């Protein structure tokens, strides 16, 4: 009851009560401020209000997302989302052949990982196996431990450790890449994204094991998350230019990490969808294809 109460008060104070007070008189809209230099990884951050933090996980939270609508009946919202971009980047950067092949073949990467890790045919992967593989896939980027994995799944700590060990055996180049990143950071004091943007890690050789451990995780994570941020910014610049050159009425509204949201003029929908997908998927050439999923709707929840 306490947790539910806290969840409700958070929704009410942060969104239901606050958002209407942040509507700009002149435009009748809510406008966020984007910060280029707050997140260490190079991601944009958003505040006044933070529109990168609109809830989606709970039913009540989704109602808040539903409140975001296009400008009028002649427009729809379009959400274009990079599918598993961070996993694609780590597969490409580590040159992990099995993962690269799975992405090239358009396989479900979590099912593919489960199939290899649990040693079962792709068609026989259970939902639970896929869910566990998915948790490891995303957790590996953030240096997930057996303890952390057992907390996030139904696995015991021993089972979690075995799963992580098997994962690294399945993807040996991934482990080497991660170790190389940490070694590079120790030697040079920084790591960098695919575009050469650096993140300096002053604690990478520190004497405090906890602080040093966090810096090591950042050494692995920053190039991946930072490269994803670089790629979507390239796409945004390209899309903005094309929308202006083509005199489109469609406008880019929001960037929410791996997702772009547009206010699309209905007659332009087909043309603009193709333009957005093409620009996002060709923003940067990696060893794996970038894949963009597009959703359209009369509100943000429907489009997402």
Phi, psi and omega in degrees: 000318180297315181297319180295318179299316180295322177299317181292317180295325178297312179301315184293310185288317186283325188245298188298315180278320190281316187302315180300332180283349183258014176284128180286126183303317187294324187251342184071022181232165172266131179238130178263159171260127176262133180251129181273338194236031179259306182286128183297334182281348181100359175292153171287147170239157189232135172211172183058056355269166177280101182271002174269003188237022181284127190294154178219342190285327184254159181300315180292323178298322180297331178297328178293316180297328180295337184286347179272119188231163177291174188291328179199186185290348179272000182236156173230160174268138177237129176246124179245124193233126174292126180276117175049045186297324183292322177293322179296319180295315182292326176297316182290314184293324181274352180060037183280101191304315184297320180290318180301316179300315180301316179293319180296326180276001179069025179286157170289110189297326182288321177293320180298316178297314180301317181302317182285316185290319182268359176057050176232153177301149183308319183288347183254009179292130180276164179300321182294318178297318179296317181299317179294319179296322179297316180299319179291316180308310182282328182289326182305319181300330183256016177066045183297140178259170177300321179297313180297318181293320180294330177289329184271349183227184176271007183281148172285171182294323178296314180297320180297318179297317179298319181296316179296317179299316179296321180302313181292328176292324180291322182240070186298326182292332179296314180296318180297317179301315182296318178296319179297321179298315180295318179298317180299316181296320180298321184282318188256344179083005179207167167232168181218160181275179180299335179266006177084014177279129189264150166237119180277140183235091187291339184262009188296334177247022184291162182274340179279115187299323182293313181294319179296320178300319178295319179295323179295319177296321177295327180297327180277317188282320187302316179296330183282305180295322180294321178293322176299320179295318178301313186296316182290330177292320176301314180299318181298317180297316181296314181295316179303314181298316182292323178295322179290314182298323182273006182051040179285151175274348180294142179234144172278126184259312192218150166238121177240080179059273182256010186234141172243139181242134184235149171260103191257129174290123190309315180298341183265358192308310185296313181297314184292320178303314180297316181299314182296311182301315182296315181297317182291320184285338181251015183298324181207135183273119175244176178286350177239152178288144171274140184236131182240129177258136183241134176232147181230143179193173180275358170208173187293326179296315180296321182288326183284000000 
